[in-house]
Amino acid sequence: GFRIAWDSLEMVKSIYPDWVDPVVGQRMTLVFKCASPAAVDDLYNRVIQSGYQSYEAPWDAFWGQRYAVVIDPDGNLVDLFAQN
């Protein structure tokens, strides 16, 4: 199964007292596991054709996954991956 959790800033600060809100960069990243490398390419293409921006087109990552990154409307990075 999958687990998704959202934490408030107060919760994050209680767990990581030295945490600083980034001026530049991402505060979160969603990562979606796809069924196959071809599914990564297909989903990436559908997202881009729907008008969303690419951050990194699909590639075969050195860690053994097919990987791609798109940008959601708020500027957050969204990763797509599958085992090669």
PyMOL Python script that loads the backbone (N, CA, C, O; Angstrom):
from pymol import cmd

cmd.read_pdbstr("""\
ATOM      1  N   GLY A   1       0.803  -1.175   0.000  1.00  0.00           N
ATOM      2  CA  GLY A   1       0.000   0.000   0.000  1.00  0.00           C
ATOM      3  C   GLY A   1       0.854   1.250   0.000  1.00  0.00           C
ATOM      4  O   GLY A   1       2.084   1.198   0.020  1.00  0.00           O
ATOM      5  N   PHE A   2       0.172   2.352  -0.023  1.00  0.00           N
ATOM      6  CA  PHE A   2       0.820   3.655  -0.031  1.00  0.00           C
ATOM      7  C   PHE A   2       0.355   4.450   1.174  1.00  0.00           C
ATOM      8  O   PHE A   2      -0.748   4.253   1.684  1.00  0.00           O
ATOM      9  N   ARG A   3       1.200   5.332   1.609  1.00  0.00           N
ATOM     10  CA  ARG A   3       0.843   6.222   2.709  1.00  0.00           C
ATOM     11  C   ARG A   3       1.235   7.630   2.317  1.00  0.00           C
ATOM     12  O   ARG A   3       2.359   7.881   1.880  1.00  0.00           O
ATOM     13  N   ILE A   4       0.298   8.539   2.477  1.00  0.00           N
ATOM     14  CA  ILE A   4       0.562   9.946   2.226  1.00  0.00           C
ATOM     15  C   ILE A   4       0.255  10.677   3.525  1.00  0.00           C
ATOM     16  O   ILE A   4      -0.771  10.430   4.159  1.00  0.00           O
ATOM     17  N   ALA A   5       1.135  11.564   3.911  1.00  0.00           N
ATOM     18  CA  ALA A   5       0.926  12.323   5.136  1.00  0.00           C
ATOM     19  C   ALA A   5       1.222  13.792   4.889  1.00  0.00           C
ATOM     20  O   ALA A   5       2.177  14.143   4.196  1.00  0.00           O
ATOM     21  N   TRP A   6       0.401  14.628   5.458  1.00  0.00           N
ATOM     22  CA  TRP A   6       0.628  16.062   5.433  1.00  0.00           C
ATOM     23  C   TRP A   6       0.858  16.500   6.865  1.00  0.00           C
ATOM     24  O   TRP A   6       0.087  16.163   7.764  1.00  0.00           O
ATOM     25  N   ASP A   7       1.916  17.247   7.066  1.00  0.00           N
ATOM     26  CA  ASP A   7       2.213  17.774   8.384  1.00  0.00           C
ATOM     27  C   ASP A   7       2.117  19.288   8.360  1.00  0.00           C
ATOM     28  O   ASP A   7       2.493  19.931   7.380  1.00  0.00           O
ATOM     29  N   SER A   8       1.611  19.847   9.444  1.00  0.00           N
ATOM     30  CA  SER A   8       1.595  21.299   9.578  1.00  0.00           C
ATOM     31  C   SER A   8       3.020  21.789   9.826  1.00  0.00           C
ATOM     32  O   SER A   8       3.893  21.013  10.214  1.00  0.00           O
ATOM     33  N   LEU A   9       3.247  23.071   9.601  1.00  0.00           N
ATOM     34  CA  LEU A   9       4.556  23.641   9.901  1.00  0.00           C
ATOM     35  C   LEU A   9       4.890  23.468  11.378  1.00  0.00           C
ATOM     36  O   LEU A   9       6.041  23.223  11.740  1.00  0.00           O
ATOM     37  N   GLU A  10       3.876  23.598  12.227  1.00  0.00           N
ATOM     38  CA  GLU A  10       4.108  23.424  13.661  1.00  0.00           C
ATOM     39  C   GLU A  10       4.606  22.018  13.966  1.00  0.00           C
ATOM     40  O   GLU A  10       5.507  21.843  14.786  1.00  0.00           O
ATOM     41  N   MET A  11       4.024  21.011  13.308  1.00  0.00           N
ATOM     42  CA  MET A  11       4.452  19.634  13.523  1.00  0.00           C
ATOM     43  C   MET A  11       5.890  19.425  13.043  1.00  0.00           C
ATOM     44  O   MET A  11       6.703  18.809  13.732  1.00  0.00           O
ATOM     45  N   VAL A  12       6.188  19.945  11.859  1.00  0.00           N
ATOM     46  CA  VAL A  12       7.548  19.811  11.322  1.00  0.00           C
ATOM     47  C   VAL A  12       8.552  20.457  12.271  1.00  0.00           C
ATOM     48  O   VAL A  12       9.604  19.882  12.554  1.00  0.00           O
ATOM     49  N   LYS A  13       8.229  21.644  12.758  1.00  0.00           N
ATOM     50  CA  LYS A  13       9.142  22.350  13.665  1.00  0.00           C
ATOM     51  C   LYS A  13       9.286  21.625  15.001  1.00  0.00           C
ATOM     52  O   LYS A  13      10.334  21.713  15.641  1.00  0.00           O
ATOM     53  N   SER A  14       8.244  20.910  15.427  1.00  0.00           N
ATOM     54  CA  SER A  14       8.360  20.169  16.681  1.00  0.00           C
ATOM     55  C   SER A  14       9.250  18.941  16.518  1.00  0.00           C
ATOM     56  O   SER A  14       9.906  18.519  17.470  1.00  0.00           O
ATOM     57  N   ILE A  15       9.276  18.367  15.317  1.00  0.00           N
ATOM     58  CA  ILE A  15      10.126  17.204  15.047  1.00  0.00           C
ATOM     59  C   ILE A  15      11.543  17.642  14.719  1.00  0.00           C
ATOM     60  O   ILE A  15      12.506  17.030  15.179  1.00  0.00           O
ATOM     61  N   TYR A  16      11.676  18.706  13.922  1.00  0.00           N
ATOM     62  CA  TYR A  16      12.975  19.229  13.491  1.00  0.00           C
ATOM     63  C   TYR A  16      13.101  20.669  13.978  1.00  0.00           C
ATOM     64  O   TYR A  16      12.810  21.595  13.220  1.00  0.00           O
ATOM     65  N   PRO A  17      13.526  20.882  15.222  1.00  0.00           N
ATOM     66  CA  PRO A  17      13.554  22.233  15.782  1.00  0.00           C
ATOM     67  C   PRO A  17      14.423  23.226  15.006  1.00  0.00           C
ATOM     68  O   PRO A  17      14.183  24.431  15.074  1.00  0.00           O
ATOM     69  N   ASP A  18      15.418  22.744  14.279  1.00  0.00           N
ATOM     70  CA  ASP A  18      16.304  23.631  13.512  1.00  0.00           C
ATOM     71  C   ASP A  18      15.819  23.872  12.092  1.00  0.00           C
ATOM     72  O   ASP A  18      16.495  24.553  11.322  1.00  0.00           O
ATOM     73  N   TRP A  19      14.655  23.324  11.724  1.00  0.00           N
ATOM     74  CA  TRP A  19      14.134  23.467  10.369  1.00  0.00           C
ATOM     75  C   TRP A  19      13.886  24.937  10.052  1.00  0.00           C
ATOM     76  O   TRP A  19      13.345  25.677  10.874  1.00  0.00           O
ATOM     77  N   VAL A  20      14.287  25.353   8.847  1.00  0.00           N
ATOM     78  CA  VAL A  20      14.091  26.722   8.392  1.00  0.00           C
ATOM     79  C   VAL A  20      13.291  26.676   7.102  1.00  0.00           C
ATOM     80  O   VAL A  20      13.592  25.889   6.204  1.00  0.00           O
ATOM     81  N   ASP A  21      12.286  27.508   7.013  1.00  0.00           N
ATOM     82  CA  ASP A  21      11.469  27.598   5.809  1.00  0.00           C
ATOM     83  C   ASP A  21      12.372  28.031   4.650  1.00  0.00           C
ATOM     84  O   ASP A  21      12.999  29.088   4.725  1.00  0.00           O
ATOM     85  N   PRO A  22      12.449  27.233   3.584  1.00  0.00           N
ATOM     86  CA  PRO A  22      13.365  27.584   2.492  1.00  0.00           C
ATOM     87  C   PRO A  22      12.914  28.833   1.747  1.00  0.00           C
ATOM     88  O   PRO A  22      11.730  29.023   1.469  1.00  0.00           O
ATOM     89  N   VAL A  23      13.891  29.675   1.434  1.00  0.00           N
ATOM     90  CA  VAL A  23      13.625  30.863   0.626  1.00  0.00           C
ATOM     91  C   VAL A  23      13.522  30.445  -0.835  1.00  0.00           C
ATOM     92  O   VAL A  23      12.691  30.958  -1.585  1.00  0.00           O
ATOM     93  N   VAL A  24      14.368  29.516  -1.222  1.00  0.00           N
ATOM     94  CA  VAL A  24      14.372  28.983  -2.576  1.00  0.00           C
ATOM     95  C   VAL A  24      14.349  27.476  -2.470  1.00  0.00           C
ATOM     96  O   VAL A  24      15.024  26.902  -1.616  1.00  0.00           O
ATOM     97  N   GLY A  25      13.582  26.831  -3.326  1.00  0.00           N
ATOM     98  CA  GLY A  25      13.553  25.379  -3.314  1.00  0.00           C
ATOM     99  C   GLY A  25      12.167  24.846  -3.011  1.00  0.00           C
ATOM    100  O   GLY A  25      11.187  25.588  -2.944  1.00  0.00           O
ATOM    101  N   GLN A  26      12.121  23.578  -2.836  1.00  0.00           N
ATOM    102  CA  GLN A  26      10.848  22.898  -2.671  1.00  0.00           C
ATOM    103  C   GLN A  26      10.570  22.577  -1.209  1.00  0.00           C
ATOM    104  O   GLN A  26      11.479  22.228  -0.455  1.00  0.00           O
ATOM    105  N   ARG A  27       9.327  22.696  -0.823  1.00  0.00           N
ATOM    106  CA  ARG A  27       8.920  22.313   0.515  1.00  0.00           C
ATOM    107  C   ARG A  27       8.354  20.909   0.513  1.00  0.00           C
ATOM    108  O   ARG A  27       8.180  20.308   1.574  1.00  0.00           O
ATOM    109  N   MET A  28       8.068  20.385  -0.652  1.00  0.00           N
ATOM    110  CA  MET A  28       7.511  19.041  -0.750  1.00  0.00           C
ATOM    111  C   MET A  28       7.732  18.491  -2.144  1.00  0.00           C
ATOM    112  O   MET A  28       7.914  19.241  -3.103  1.00  0.00           O
ATOM    113  N   THR A  29       7.713  17.194  -2.242  1.00  0.00           N
ATOM    114  CA  THR A  29       7.760  16.537  -3.541  1.00  0.00           C
ATOM    115  C   THR A  29       6.858  15.323  -3.478  1.00  0.00           C
ATOM    116  O   THR A  29       6.981  14.494  -2.576  1.00  0.00           O
ATOM    117  N   LEU A  30       5.970  15.220  -4.416  1.00  0.00           N
ATOM    118  CA  LEU A  30       5.177  14.011  -4.564  1.00  0.00           C
ATOM    119  C   LEU A  30       5.904  13.094  -5.530  1.00  0.00           C
ATOM    120  O   LEU A  30       6.476  13.548  -6.521  1.00  0.00           O
ATOM    121  N   VAL A  31       5.879  11.812  -5.239  1.00  0.00           N
ATOM    122  CA  VAL A  31       6.548  10.816  -6.083  1.00  0.00           C
ATOM    123  C   VAL A  31       5.532   9.726  -6.399  1.00  0.00           C
ATOM    124  O   VAL A  31       4.919   9.161  -5.493  1.00  0.00           O
ATOM    125  N   PHE A  32       5.356   9.435  -7.672  1.00  0.00           N
ATOM    126  CA  PHE A  32       4.397   8.425  -8.097  1.00  0.00           C
ATOM    127  C   PHE A  32       5.108   7.256  -8.759  1.00  0.00           C
ATOM    128  O   PHE A  32       5.861   7.438  -9.716  1.00  0.00           O
ATOM    129  N   LYS A  33       4.869   6.072  -8.252  1.00  0.00           N
ATOM    130  CA  LYS A  33       5.423   4.853  -8.825  1.00  0.00           C
ATOM    131  C   LYS A  33       4.528   4.400  -9.973  1.00  0.00           C
ATOM    132  O   LYS A  33       3.317   4.250  -9.815  1.00  0.00           O
ATOM    133  N   CYS A  34       5.141   4.189 -11.113  1.00  0.00           N
ATOM    134  CA  CYS A  34       4.418   3.717 -12.291  1.00  0.00           C
ATOM    135  C   CYS A  34       4.669   2.222 -12.468  1.00  0.00           C
ATOM    136  O   CYS A  34       5.615   1.676 -11.901  1.00  0.00           O
ATOM    137  N   ALA A  35       3.834   1.574 -13.243  1.00  0.00           N
ATOM    138  CA  ALA A  35       3.892   0.124 -13.401  1.00  0.00           C
ATOM    139  C   ALA A  35       5.096  -0.349 -14.215  1.00  0.00           C
ATOM    140  O   ALA A  35       5.545  -1.484 -14.057  1.00  0.00           O
ATOM    141  N   SER A  36       5.616   0.516 -15.083  1.00  0.00           N
ATOM    142  CA  SER A  36       6.711   0.107 -15.960  1.00  0.00           C
ATOM    143  C   SER A  36       7.429   1.342 -16.479  1.00  0.00           C
ATOM    144  O   SER A  36       6.904   2.450 -16.372  1.00  0.00           O
ATOM    145  N   PRO A  37       8.627   1.169 -17.043  1.00  0.00           N
ATOM    146  CA  PRO A  37       9.301   2.311 -17.667  1.00  0.00           C
ATOM    147  C   PRO A  37       8.454   2.966 -18.766  1.00  0.00           C
ATOM    148  O   PRO A  37       8.435   4.191 -18.894  1.00  0.00           O
ATOM    149  N   ALA A  38       7.763   2.155 -19.547  1.00  0.00           N
ATOM    150  CA  ALA A  38       6.899   2.709 -20.599  1.00  0.00           C
ATOM    151  C   ALA A  38       5.762   3.529 -19.993  1.00  0.00           C
ATOM    152  O   ALA A  38       5.334   4.522 -20.583  1.00  0.00           O
ATOM    153  N   ALA A  39       5.279   3.131 -18.840  1.00  0.00           N
ATOM    154  CA  ALA A  39       4.209   3.872 -18.165  1.00  0.00           C
ATOM    155  C   ALA A  39       4.700   5.239 -17.692  1.00  0.00           C
ATOM    156  O   ALA A  39       3.929   6.199 -17.680  1.00  0.00           O
ATOM    157  N   VAL A  40       5.976   5.339 -17.303  1.00  0.00           N
ATOM    158  CA  VAL A  40       6.556   6.637 -16.936  1.00  0.00           C
ATOM    159  C   VAL A  40       6.501   7.561 -18.145  1.00  0.00           C
ATOM    160  O   VAL A  40       6.045   8.700 -18.045  1.00  0.00           O
ATOM    161  N   ASP A  41       6.969   7.063 -19.290  1.00  0.00           N
ATOM    162  CA  ASP A  41       6.977   7.869 -20.513  1.00  0.00           C
ATOM    163  C   ASP A  41       5.559   8.287 -20.895  1.00  0.00           C
ATOM    164  O   ASP A  41       5.327   9.440 -21.260  1.00  0.00           O
ATOM    165  N   ASP A  42       4.622   7.362 -20.812  1.00  0.00           N
ATOM    166  CA  ASP A  42       3.240   7.643 -21.185  1.00  0.00           C
ATOM    167  C   ASP A  42       2.628   8.698 -20.266  1.00  0.00           C
ATOM    168  O   ASP A  42       2.021   9.657 -20.743  1.00  0.00           O
ATOM    169  N   LEU A  43       2.782   8.528 -18.963  1.00  0.00           N
ATOM    170  CA  LEU A  43       2.208   9.490 -18.026  1.00  0.00           C
ATOM    171  C   LEU A  43       2.865  10.858 -18.183  1.00  0.00           C
ATOM    172  O   LEU A  43       2.178  11.879 -18.188  1.00  0.00           O
ATOM    173  N   TYR A  44       4.177  10.884 -18.309  1.00  0.00           N
ATOM    174  CA  TYR A  44       4.898  12.140 -18.530  1.00  0.00           C
ATOM    175  C   TYR A  44       4.325  12.852 -19.767  1.00  0.00           C
ATOM    176  O   TYR A  44       4.010  14.041 -19.707  1.00  0.00           O
ATOM    177  N   ASN A  45       4.192  12.131 -20.879  1.00  0.00           N
ATOM    178  CA  ASN A  45       3.679  12.732 -22.114  1.00  0.00           C
ATOM    179  C   ASN A  45       2.256  13.250 -21.948  1.00  0.00           C
ATOM    180  O   ASN A  45       1.923  14.321 -22.456  1.00  0.00           O
ATOM    181  N   ARG A  46       1.414  12.500 -21.242  1.00  0.00           N
ATOM    182  CA  ARG A  46       0.034  12.950 -21.018  1.00  0.00           C
ATOM    183  C   ARG A  46      -0.001  14.221 -20.170  1.00  0.00           C
ATOM    184  O   ARG A  46      -0.791  15.126 -20.440  1.00  0.00           O
ATOM    185  N   VAL A  47       0.850  14.291 -19.148  1.00  0.00           N
ATOM    186  CA  VAL A  47       0.903  15.473 -18.290  1.00  0.00           C
ATOM    187  C   VAL A  47       1.370  16.690 -19.089  1.00  0.00           C
ATOM    188  O   VAL A  47       0.774  17.762 -18.994  1.00  0.00           O
ATOM    189  N   ILE A  48       2.429  16.526 -19.869  1.00  0.00           N
ATOM    190  CA  ILE A  48       2.965  17.634 -20.669  1.00  0.00           C
ATOM    191  C   ILE A  48       1.957  18.072 -21.728  1.00  0.00           C
ATOM    192  O   ILE A  48       1.773  19.270 -21.947  1.00  0.00           O
ATOM    193  N   GLN A  49       1.304  17.120 -22.383  1.00  0.00           N
ATOM    194  CA  GLN A  49       0.305  17.448 -23.403  1.00  0.00           C
ATOM    195  C   GLN A  49      -0.921  18.137 -22.800  1.00  0.00           C
ATOM    196  O   GLN A  49      -1.681  18.800 -23.506  1.00  0.00           O
ATOM    197  N   SER A  50      -1.106  17.973 -21.480  1.00  0.00           N
ATOM    198  CA  SER A  50      -2.218  18.641 -20.797  1.00  0.00           C
ATOM    199  C   SER A  50      -1.869  20.076 -20.415  1.00  0.00           C
ATOM    200  O   SER A  50      -2.701  20.787 -19.852  1.00  0.00           O
ATOM    201  N   GLY A  51      -0.639  20.506 -20.718  1.00  0.00           N
ATOM    202  CA  GLY A  51      -0.264  21.892 -20.490  1.00  0.00           C
ATOM    203  C   GLY A  51       0.653  22.146 -19.309  1.00  0.00           C
ATOM    204  O   GLY A  51       0.980  23.296 -19.019  1.00  0.00           O
ATOM    205  N   TYR A  52       1.072  21.091 -18.621  1.00  0.00           N
ATOM    206  CA  TYR A  52       1.971  21.276 -17.484  1.00  0.00           C
ATOM    207  C   TYR A  52       3.418  21.307 -17.963  1.00  0.00           C
ATOM    208  O   TYR A  52       3.730  20.828 -19.053  1.00  0.00           O
ATOM    209  N   GLN A  53       4.299  21.876 -17.140  1.00  0.00           N
ATOM    210  CA  GLN A  53       5.700  22.041 -17.524  1.00  0.00           C
ATOM    211  C   GLN A  53       6.540  20.829 -17.141  1.00  0.00           C
ATOM    212  O   GLN A  53       6.274  20.140 -16.156  1.00  0.00           O
ATOM    213  N   SER A  54       7.552  20.599 -17.948  1.00  0.00           N
ATOM    214  CA  SER A  54       8.545  19.575 -17.656  1.00  0.00           C
ATOM    215  C   SER A  54       9.673  20.186 -16.844  1.00  0.00           C
ATOM    216  O   SER A  54      10.086  21.319 -17.088  1.00  0.00           O
ATOM    217  N   TYR A  55      10.164  19.433 -15.884  1.00  0.00           N
ATOM    218  CA  TYR A  55      11.390  19.803 -15.190  1.00  0.00           C
ATOM    219  C   TYR A  55      12.536  18.950 -15.710  1.00  0.00           C
ATOM    220  O   TYR A  55      13.651  19.435 -15.898  1.00  0.00           O
ATOM    221  N   GLU A  56      12.244  17.665 -15.941  1.00  0.00           N
ATOM    222  CA  GLU A  56      13.246  16.735 -16.486  1.00  0.00           C
ATOM    223  C   GLU A  56      12.501  15.656 -17.262  1.00  0.00           C
ATOM    224  O   GLU A  56      11.687  14.923 -16.702  1.00  0.00           O
ATOM    225  N   ALA A  57      12.790  15.570 -18.563  1.00  0.00           N
ATOM    226  CA  ALA A  57      12.159  14.547 -19.406  1.00  0.00           C
ATOM    227  C   ALA A  57      12.595  13.158 -18.936  1.00  0.00           C
ATOM    228  O   ALA A  57      13.625  13.031 -18.274  1.00  0.00           O
ATOM    229  N   PRO A  58      11.833  12.125 -19.264  1.00  0.00           N
ATOM    230  CA  PRO A  58      12.187  10.775 -18.814  1.00  0.00           C
ATOM    231  C   PRO A  58      13.614  10.382 -19.196  1.00  0.00           C
ATOM    232  O   PRO A  58      14.083  10.653 -20.301  1.00  0.00           O
ATOM    233  N   TRP A  59      14.288   9.735 -18.241  1.00  0.00           N
ATOM    234  CA  TRP A  59      15.644   9.236 -18.467  1.00  0.00           C
ATOM    235  C   TRP A  59      15.848   7.977 -17.646  1.00  0.00           C
ATOM    236  O   TRP A  59      15.125   7.712 -16.686  1.00  0.00           O
ATOM    237  N   ASP A  60      16.852   7.209 -18.047  1.00  0.00           N
ATOM    238  CA  ASP A  60      17.221   6.016 -17.291  1.00  0.00           C
ATOM    239  C   ASP A  60      18.257   6.425 -16.254  1.00  0.00           C
ATOM    240  O   ASP A  60      19.425   6.642 -16.577  1.00  0.00           O
ATOM    241  N   ALA A  61      17.815   6.526 -15.008  1.00  0.00           N
ATOM    242  CA  ALA A  61      18.680   6.989 -13.922  1.00  0.00           C
ATOM    243  C   ALA A  61      19.698   5.919 -13.551  1.00  0.00           C
ATOM    244  O   ALA A  61      19.441   4.723 -13.688  1.00  0.00           O
ATOM    245  N   PHE A  62      20.849   6.366 -13.083  1.00  0.00           N
ATOM    246  CA  PHE A  62      21.923   5.430 -12.736  1.00  0.00           C
ATOM    247  C   PHE A  62      21.537   4.514 -11.586  1.00  0.00           C
ATOM    248  O   PHE A  62      22.185   3.485 -11.390  1.00  0.00           O
ATOM    249  N   TRP A  63      20.508   4.847 -10.820  1.00  0.00           N
ATOM    250  CA  TRP A  63      20.107   4.006  -9.691  1.00  0.00           C
ATOM    251  C   TRP A  63      19.100   2.922 -10.089  1.00  0.00           C
ATOM    252  O   TRP A  63      18.524   2.252  -9.232  1.00  0.00           O
ATOM    253  N   GLY A  64      18.896   2.758 -11.410  1.00  0.00           N
ATOM    254  CA  GLY A  64      18.091   1.643 -11.899  1.00  0.00           C
ATOM    255  C   GLY A  64      16.613   1.914 -12.091  1.00  0.00           C
ATOM    256  O   GLY A  64      15.808   0.982 -12.100  1.00  0.00           O
ATOM    257  N   GLN A  65      16.247   3.171 -12.245  1.00  0.00           N
ATOM    258  CA  GLN A  65      14.845   3.509 -12.455  1.00  0.00           C
ATOM    259  C   GLN A  65      14.690   4.378 -13.693  1.00  0.00           C
ATOM    260  O   GLN A  65      15.593   5.127 -14.065  1.00  0.00           O
ATOM    261  N   ARG A  66      13.536   4.263 -14.315  1.00  0.00           N
ATOM    262  CA  ARG A  66      13.115   5.222 -15.332  1.00  0.00           C
ATOM    263  C   ARG A  66      12.504   6.360 -14.546  1.00  0.00           C
ATOM    264  O   ARG A  66      11.629   6.123 -13.713  1.00  0.00           O
ATOM    265  N   TYR A  67      12.935   7.591 -14.783  1.00  0.00           N
ATOM    266  CA  TYR A  67      12.560   8.711 -13.933  1.00  0.00           C
ATOM    267  C   TYR A  67      12.201   9.922 -14.774  1.00  0.00           C
ATOM    268  O   TYR A  67      12.788  10.140 -15.833  1.00  0.00           O
ATOM    269  N   ALA A  68      11.245  10.709 -14.313  1.00  0.00           N
ATOM    270  CA  ALA A  68      10.868  11.963 -14.951  1.00  0.00           C
ATOM    271  C   ALA A  68      10.354  12.894 -13.863  1.00  0.00           C
ATOM    272  O   ALA A  68       9.908  12.449 -12.805  1.00  0.00           O
ATOM    273  N   VAL A  69      10.423  14.187 -14.136  1.00  0.00           N
ATOM    274  CA  VAL A  69       9.950  15.168 -13.161  1.00  0.00           C
ATOM    275  C   VAL A  69       9.149  16.240 -13.900  1.00  0.00           C
ATOM    276  O   VAL A  69       9.597  16.783 -14.910  1.00  0.00           O
ATOM    277  N   VAL A  70       7.967  16.530 -13.383  1.00  0.00           N
ATOM    278  CA  VAL A  70       7.123  17.590 -13.930  1.00  0.00           C
ATOM    279  C   VAL A  70       6.881  18.626 -12.836  1.00  0.00           C
ATOM    280  O   VAL A  70       7.189  18.391 -11.667  1.00  0.00           O
ATOM    281  N   ILE A  71       6.327  19.770 -13.225  1.00  0.00           N
ATOM    282  CA  ILE A  71       6.082  20.863 -12.284  1.00  0.00           C
ATOM    283  C   ILE A  71       4.575  21.082 -12.178  1.00  0.00           C
ATOM    284  O   ILE A  71       3.887  21.253 -13.184  1.00  0.00           O
ATOM    285  N   ASP A  72       4.076  21.075 -10.947  1.00  0.00           N
ATOM    286  CA  ASP A  72       2.643  21.308 -10.766  1.00  0.00           C
ATOM    287  C   ASP A  72       2.346  22.808 -10.860  1.00  0.00           C
ATOM    288  O   ASP A  72       3.278  23.610 -10.918  1.00  0.00           O
ATOM    289  N   PRO A  73       1.062  23.205 -10.874  1.00  0.00           N
ATOM    290  CA  PRO A  73       0.719  24.619 -11.049  1.00  0.00           C
ATOM    291  C   PRO A  73       1.288  25.547  -9.975  1.00  0.00           C
ATOM    292  O   PRO A  73       1.431  26.745 -10.217  1.00  0.00           O
ATOM    293  N   ASP A  74       1.617  25.014  -8.791  1.00  0.00           N
ATOM    294  CA  ASP A  74       2.180  25.843  -7.729  1.00  0.00           C
ATOM    295  C   ASP A  74       3.700  25.865  -7.740  1.00  0.00           C
ATOM    296  O   ASP A  74       4.315  26.468  -6.861  1.00  0.00           O
ATOM    297  N   GLY A  75       4.317  25.212  -8.728  1.00  0.00           N
ATOM    298  CA  GLY A  75       5.761  25.202  -8.829  1.00  0.00           C
ATOM    299  C   GLY A  75       6.445  24.072  -8.091  1.00  0.00           C
ATOM    300  O   GLY A  75       7.674  24.033  -8.024  1.00  0.00           O
ATOM    301  N   ASN A  76       5.666  23.144  -7.530  1.00  0.00           N
ATOM    302  CA  ASN A  76       6.252  21.988  -6.847  1.00  0.00           C
ATOM    303  C   ASN A  76       6.671  20.941  -7.865  1.00  0.00           C
ATOM    304  O   ASN A  76       6.040  20.784  -8.911  1.00  0.00           O
ATOM    305  N   LEU A  77       7.741  20.228  -7.547  1.00  0.00           N
ATOM    306  CA  LEU A  77       8.190  19.142  -8.417  1.00  0.00           C
ATOM    307  C   LEU A  77       7.406  17.874  -8.113  1.00  0.00           C
ATOM    308  O   LEU A  77       7.128  17.565  -6.955  1.00  0.00           O
ATOM    309  N   VAL A  78       7.054  17.146  -9.162  1.00  0.00           N
ATOM    310  CA  VAL A  78       6.341  15.881  -9.039  1.00  0.00           C
ATOM    311  C   VAL A  78       7.144  14.845  -9.814  1.00  0.00           C
ATOM    312  O   VAL A  78       7.360  14.984 -11.018  1.00  0.00           O
ATOM    313  N   ASP A  79       7.583  13.804  -9.109  1.00  0.00           N
ATOM    314  CA  ASP A  79       8.431  12.767  -9.710  1.00  0.00           C
ATOM    315  C   ASP A  79       7.598  11.579 -10.155  1.00  0.00           C
ATOM    316  O   ASP A  79       6.630  11.195  -9.497  1.00  0.00           O
ATOM    317  N   LEU A  80       7.988  11.009 -11.275  1.00  0.00           N
ATOM    318  CA  LEU A  80       7.366   9.787 -11.811  1.00  0.00           C
ATOM    319  C   LEU A  80       8.507   8.772 -11.961  1.00  0.00           C
ATOM    320  O   LEU A  80       9.580   9.115 -12.458  1.00  0.00           O
ATOM    321  N   PHE A  81       8.276   7.521 -11.532  1.00  0.00           N
ATOM    322  CA  PHE A  81       9.358   6.553 -11.657  1.00  0.00           C
ATOM    323  C   PHE A  81       8.816   5.134 -11.786  1.00  0.00           C
ATOM    324  O   PHE A  81       7.668   4.844 -11.450  1.00  0.00           O
ATOM    325  N   ALA A  82       9.684   4.270 -12.283  1.00  0.00           N
ATOM    326  CA  ALA A  82       9.435   2.828 -12.332  1.00  0.00           C
ATOM    327  C   ALA A  82      10.788   2.129 -12.346  1.00  0.00           C
ATOM    328  O   ALA A  82      11.779   2.682 -12.822  1.00  0.00           O
ATOM    329  N   GLN A  83      10.819   0.929 -11.827  1.00  0.00           N
ATOM    330  CA  GLN A  83      12.047   0.135 -11.883  1.00  0.00           C
ATOM    331  C   GLN A  83      12.338  -0.224 -13.334  1.00  0.00           C
ATOM    332  O   GLN A  83      11.425  -0.574 -14.083  1.00  0.00           O
ATOM    333  N   ASN A  84      13.602  -0.140 -13.734  1.00  0.00           N
ATOM    334  CA  ASN A  84      14.008  -0.568 -15.077  1.00  0.00           C
ATOM    335  C   ASN A  84      14.124  -2.067 -15.125  1.00  0.00           C
ATOM    336  O   ASN A  84      14.455  -2.627 -16.170  1.00  0.00           O
TER     337      ASN A  84
END
""", "prot")
cmd.dss("prot")
cmd.show_as("cartoon", "prot")
cmd.util.cbc("prot")
cmd.orient("prot")
